[in-house]
Amino acid sequence: GIQVEQSPPDLILQEGANSTLRCNFSDSVNNLQWFHQNPWGQLINLFYIPSGTKQNGRLSATTVATERYSLLYISSSQTTDSGVYFCAVEGPNTDKLIFGTGTRLQVFP
Amino acid sequence: NAGVTQTPKFRILKIGQSMTLQCTQDMNHNYMYWYRQDPGMGLKLIYYSVGAGITDKGEVPNGYNVSRSTTEDFPLRLELAAPSQTSVYFCASSQTGLPEAFFGQGTRLTVV
């Protein structure tokens, strides 16, 4: 099946810093989503982005489908950005939404 | 609009007991999923369904069963609980054409 790897596994930032999270996948995808899991365990959908670029406030994402990677940008980070960021993909000819390994982000004041 | 609702939120089981984790969504989504998340790890797909009456195995289906008799409900059954099934279980749903997945709050299960 499709493999999904995220980097870095852990990231520690001071408030106000910018960061880039990466998601690599091993096959073409029909569906790619970024999620944030907050410290209370709740999973929130950030972006649906199988290709192209999207922005939502301080967050933006870019997927280069031909090169099999996606990037999540967080600008001017805040303590509320802390948590784990997951990308999830759905490969061709499948309805399975498979999660990556996650990036754990800690933002300190 | 309640979204995806999971019950119970917490449960402790003894080895060998059985239980059903409930999941209901009120968004008329055709896709539903069950994941487990072990401490400090990512989410692993257990089972999924593309519509009522249709279910399929995910990455880690052993020890679990599911059914999808209605669009709204997708219960997950553990028949003989084992300590390895201690985890947080998440249910999710999405819709063809609107693939953003919505997650429930999770069920924290401990098997002792």
Interface residues (C-beta under 8 A of the other chain):
Chain A: G1 N31 Q33 F35 G41 Q42 L43 I44 N45 Y48 F86 A88 E90 D95 K96 L97 I98 F99 G100 T101 G102
Chain B: Y31 Y33 Y35 M41 G42 L43 K44 L45 Y48 V50 D56 G58 E59 V88 F90 A92 S94 P99 E100 A101 F102 F103 Q105 G106
